[in-house]
Amino acid sequence: MSIEISFKAWAPFKAKLDKRTFNRFLKVVAEESEKAFKSGMKGYPPASKPGPYPAVRTGRLRASIQTNVTADMVVVSTHMPYSGFLRHGTSKMKRRKMSDNALKEGIAAAKKRAGKWVGWTMGSA
């Protein structure tokens, strides 16, 4: 008695950049980043402590937060002149969370939804 075993290899898995899908992913990163930034800013008083997002006094900083999505980039920014002091700190004030932190939080939130944005296809051998 003889047994014959044959094996046919799978076709290779291929990853391909789908520009429309990638752009949708970047838009989600932008939305989540803006949401993290704005929702992290709590009311005044009390003044914000070092580490968290700045407290809201007038609302101008929160209102100026904007995101811009291009084909391959997300920018989270504010045009308020004092935002640099909040981001980097001063000799009398420690740094607060700002757009760079919001972007990191936005990326993390978007990654949780990665199944919607990432897929695979089988190519020919």
Backbone bond lengths (Angstrom), bond angles and torsions (degrees), N, CA, C in turn:
res aa  C-N    CA-C-N  psi(-1)  N-CA   C-N-CA  omega(-1)  CA-C   N-CA-C  phi
1 M - - - 1.441 - - 1.530 108.19 -
2 S 1.314 116.93 132.14 1.458 120.50 178.41 1.529 109.04 -125.34
3 I 1.294 113.92 147.12 1.470 120.70 179.26 1.531 107.50 -118.47
4 E 1.288 115.01 131.12 1.460 119.29 177.61 1.518 108.14 -110.28
5 I 1.309 115.42 128.71 1.470 121.47 179.43 1.524 107.29 -118.57
6 S 1.297 115.23 130.54 1.462 118.58 175.13 1.530 108.42 -127.10
7 F 1.294 114.12 152.77 1.463 119.80 -177.83 1.514 108.36 -135.49
8 K 1.303 115.27 130.76 1.459 120.10 175.44 1.524 107.05 -111.95
9 A 1.316 116.13 120.25 1.470 121.01 -177.80 1.520 110.78 -65.52
10 W 1.309 115.28 151.43 1.458 121.00 175.32 1.511 109.05 -70.50
11 A 1.291 114.89 155.08 1.466 119.45 171.68 1.529 107.66 -69.30
12 P 1.295 118.28 151.68 1.467 119.54 -178.95 1.524 111.55 -66.73
13 F 1.321 115.05 147.74 1.459 121.17 174.00 1.524 107.41 -84.26
14 K 1.307 116.21 137.61 1.459 120.09 -178.30 1.519 109.50 -126.17
15 A 1.309 114.22 139.34 1.458 120.36 173.33 1.524 107.17 -105.13
16 K 1.303 115.94 135.79 1.455 120.06 -179.05 1.527 108.22 -136.70
17 L 1.311 115.61 136.33 1.458 120.43 178.19 1.527 109.02 -75.61
18 D 1.297 115.35 118.01 1.462 121.58 173.76 1.520 105.51 -99.65
19 K 1.303 117.19 108.05 1.466 121.62 -173.06 1.518 112.93 -59.56
20 R 1.325 117.19 -38.34 1.475 119.43 179.59 1.523 110.79 -65.91
21 T 1.331 116.28 -43.21 1.463 120.67 179.68 1.521 110.30 -65.94
22 F 1.326 116.59 -42.68 1.463 120.76 179.25 1.523 110.24 -62.51
23 N 1.320 117.92 -41.07 1.456 121.05 178.98 1.520 110.97 -64.64
24 R 1.333 117.33 -39.29 1.474 119.87 175.90 1.518 110.25 -62.45
25 F 1.350 116.88 -40.39 1.458 120.79 177.80 1.529 110.16 -60.95
26 L 1.333 117.41 -44.57 1.464 120.47 179.11 1.527 111.19 -62.54
27 K 1.326 117.09 -36.54 1.460 120.00 177.89 1.528 110.88 -64.75
28 V 1.329 116.58 -38.03 1.466 119.97 176.72 1.528 109.87 -66.31
29 V 1.319 117.31 -40.92 1.467 120.72 176.12 1.529 109.40 -58.21
30 A 1.325 117.19 -44.88 1.467 121.15 179.48 1.528 111.25 -62.07
31 E 1.332 116.71 -46.95 1.467 120.35 179.99 1.520 111.50 -61.11
32 E 1.326 116.11 -46.40 1.465 120.38 -178.48 1.530 111.05 -66.87
33 S 1.322 117.29 -35.59 1.465 121.06 179.19 1.521 110.74 -66.54
34 E 1.324 116.08 -46.22 1.464 120.08 179.02 1.522 110.69 -63.19
35 K 1.327 115.85 -40.89 1.469 120.10 178.06 1.530 110.91 -62.29
36 A 1.337 117.17 -44.07 1.468 120.74 179.35 1.518 111.16 -62.26
37 F 1.320 116.80 -43.35 1.461 122.05 -178.67 1.526 110.06 -63.32
38 K 1.321 116.39 -52.78 1.462 120.30 -175.61 1.526 112.37 -68.60
39 S 1.329 117.13 -41.05 1.464 118.68 -178.41 1.519 112.07 -74.33
40 G 1.332 117.48 -20.66 1.463 120.95 177.83 1.518 113.34 -76.34
41 M 1.318 116.43 -16.84 1.464 121.00 -178.73 1.526 108.88 -86.77
42 K 1.308 115.94 111.75 1.466 121.26 -178.21 1.526 110.47 -96.70
43 G 1.322 116.03 164.66 1.454 121.77 -176.91 1.523 114.12 -68.81
44 Y 1.299 114.90 156.65 1.462 123.92 178.44 1.513 106.86 -105.51
45 P 1.306 123.61 144.86 1.452 125.94 -9.60 1.516 111.63 -76.30
46 P 1.270 119.20 168.27 1.459 127.98 1.49 1.527 110.59 -83.28
47 A 1.325 114.75 167.00 1.460 120.56 174.91 1.527 108.17 -63.92
48 S 1.309 115.87 153.87 1.466 118.71 -179.76 1.512 110.70 -69.29
49 K 1.309 114.72 149.58 1.455 121.36 176.23 1.529 108.16 -95.24
50 P 1.335 117.49 161.27 1.461 119.06 176.72 1.530 110.69 -58.16
51 G 1.316 115.89 136.86 1.458 120.40 178.05 1.507 113.84 112.20
52 P 1.356 120.15 -60.53 1.469 119.77 -179.51 1.533 112.10 -73.49
53 Y 1.322 115.09 178.35 1.461 120.19 174.31 1.530 108.83 -66.11
54 P 1.341 117.83 158.62 1.470 120.20 -179.70 1.528 111.60 -64.48
55 A 1.319 114.82 152.65 1.461 120.04 174.53 1.531 108.68 -75.61
56 V 1.329 115.72 156.08 1.466 121.15 -179.39 1.524 108.41 -94.76
57 R 1.333 115.97 117.78 1.464 120.44 175.16 1.521 110.24 -101.12
58 T 1.326 116.92 -58.18 1.469 120.78 -177.70 1.516 111.93 -105.96
59 G 1.321 118.04 -21.43 1.459 122.12 -177.21 1.511 113.52 90.27
60 R 1.353 117.57 -4.53 1.470 119.61 -178.40 1.529 112.02 -66.61
61 L 1.335 117.44 -39.80 1.464 119.93 179.39 1.527 110.11 -63.52
62 R 1.331 116.21 -48.78 1.469 119.98 -179.25 1.525 110.78 -61.79
63 A 1.318 117.44 -39.79 1.464 120.89 -179.79 1.529 112.01 -68.60
64 S 1.321 117.47 -23.93 1.461 120.08 -177.43 1.527 113.51 -88.16
65 I 1.318 117.84 -5.16 1.464 121.09 -179.26 1.521 108.56 -66.80
66 Q 1.325 115.18 129.88 1.466 119.29 179.67 1.518 110.05 -142.94
67 T 1.314 114.72 157.42 1.459 120.81 175.77 1.515 108.48 -123.95
68 N 1.321 114.99 149.93 1.449 121.49 176.58 1.526 107.38 -134.19
69 V 1.324 116.62 127.70 1.455 122.31 -179.61 1.519 108.57 -113.98
70 T 1.331 116.00 125.82 1.464 121.19 173.41 1.523 107.35 -110.31
71 A 1.312 116.60 -170.95 1.468 120.61 -178.93 1.522 112.40 -62.26
72 D 1.334 117.64 -28.22 1.467 119.48 -175.64 1.523 114.08 -139.31
73 M 1.337 118.10 20.70 1.455 119.41 -174.34 1.526 111.35 -156.11
74 V 1.333 115.19 149.72 1.461 122.71 172.10 1.523 107.26 -121.95
75 V 1.325 116.51 132.25 1.460 121.67 176.32 1.518 107.56 -119.08
76 V 1.333 116.44 128.82 1.461 122.96 174.26 1.521 105.64 -114.07
77 S 1.330 116.96 122.92 1.464 118.28 -173.60 1.518 111.92 -149.49
78 T 1.318 113.71 172.06 1.452 123.28 171.85 1.515 106.55 -144.61
79 H 1.318 117.21 147.36 1.457 120.14 -178.40 1.536 112.52 -99.61
80 M 1.298 117.59 6.37 1.465 119.30 -178.38 1.533 109.79 -69.71
81 P 1.329 117.50 132.73 1.466 120.69 -176.28 1.531 113.76 -60.20
82 Y 1.313 117.73 -31.55 1.466 120.12 -176.67 1.526 113.45 -85.30
83 S 1.322 117.94 -1.19 1.460 119.85 -179.09 1.530 111.99 -62.98
84 G 1.323 117.24 -31.68 1.467 120.65 177.40 1.514 112.23 -63.20
85 F 1.325 117.06 -37.81 1.467 120.63 177.81 1.526 110.61 -65.24
86 L 1.330 115.65 -39.83 1.455 119.65 178.73 1.530 111.00 -67.61
87 R 1.306 116.98 -40.47 1.469 120.85 -177.32 1.521 112.50 -70.96
88 H 1.324 116.77 -42.69 1.462 120.47 -174.59 1.529 113.42 -99.58
89 G 1.323 117.53 -17.30 1.457 120.62 -175.61 1.521 110.73 82.27
90 T 1.315 115.12 172.36 1.462 121.88 177.18 1.522 107.55 -135.33
91 S 1.317 116.48 -175.99 1.468 119.44 178.06 1.528 111.28 -67.71
92 K 1.338 117.25 -20.40 1.469 120.99 -178.23 1.528 113.49 -110.94
93 M 1.321 116.64 -4.53 1.461 119.93 -176.08 1.523 109.50 -142.77
94 K 1.313 115.97 132.63 1.466 120.01 177.16 1.528 110.21 -79.93
95 R 1.293 114.60 161.97 1.462 124.02 -178.68 1.530 111.93 -59.53
96 R 1.323 115.57 146.36 1.455 122.78 171.59 1.526 108.05 -112.57
97 K 1.327 116.31 162.30 1.463 119.75 172.87 1.524 107.90 -65.64
98 M 1.330 115.03 141.96 1.463 119.34 179.04 1.528 109.13 -142.78
99 S 1.321 117.06 -151.42 1.461 121.98 -172.09 1.527 113.19 -60.99
100 D 1.327 118.35 -35.19 1.468 119.67 179.35 1.522 111.22 -64.21
101 N 1.313 116.37 -39.81 1.463 120.30 176.63 1.522 111.29 -68.86
102 A 1.330 116.14 -40.68 1.464 120.31 178.92 1.518 110.72 -61.71
103 L 1.330 117.06 -38.37 1.460 120.69 178.94 1.525 110.94 -65.71
104 K 1.313 117.05 -41.29 1.469 120.24 177.39 1.527 110.58 -61.92
105 E 1.337 116.26 -42.72 1.467 120.23 178.48 1.524 111.02 -67.11
106 G 1.324 116.96 -36.89 1.462 120.77 178.30 1.519 112.15 -66.01
107 I 1.329 116.86 -39.90 1.460 120.76 177.50 1.526 109.97 -64.14
108 A 1.337 116.42 -44.25 1.469 120.32 179.69 1.532 110.71 -61.23
109 A 1.329 117.01 -42.52 1.470 120.42 179.39 1.524 110.73 -66.37
110 A 1.325 117.58 -39.55 1.464 120.68 179.61 1.528 111.14 -68.20
111 K 1.327 117.12 -35.12 1.464 120.55 178.71 1.522 111.58 -63.71
112 K 1.327 117.16 -31.55 1.464 120.38 178.32 1.526 110.43 -63.32
113 R 1.325 116.05 -24.33 1.457 121.37 178.95 1.526 110.68 -101.20
114 A 1.336 117.70 19.13 1.466 122.39 -172.81 1.521 113.24 -59.21
115 G 1.305 117.85 -29.78 1.455 119.87 -179.26 1.517 112.65 -57.38
116 K 1.319 117.02 -28.58 1.450 121.07 178.62 1.528 111.97 -75.86
117 W 1.314 117.03 -21.04 1.455 120.37 -170.45 1.517 113.78 -110.73
118 V 1.326 117.18 -13.24 1.454 120.54 -175.53 1.514 109.45 -121.12
119 G 1.306 116.84 137.88 1.452 120.91 178.61 1.514 109.83 -149.34
120 W 1.295 116.54 -178.33 1.469 120.36 179.49 1.519 108.96 -142.48
121 T 1.308 114.37 157.12 1.448 120.79 173.22 1.504 109.17 -135.53
122 M 1.296 116.91 156.10 1.464 120.70 177.50 1.508 108.82 -97.99
123 G 1.312 115.78 129.56 1.455 120.81 178.52 1.516 110.29 -96.28
124 S 1.292 115.19 177.54 1.463 118.98 177.43 1.518 109.92 -85.36
125 A 1.333 116.19 151.05 1.465 121.33 -176.15 1.497 112.45 -72.93
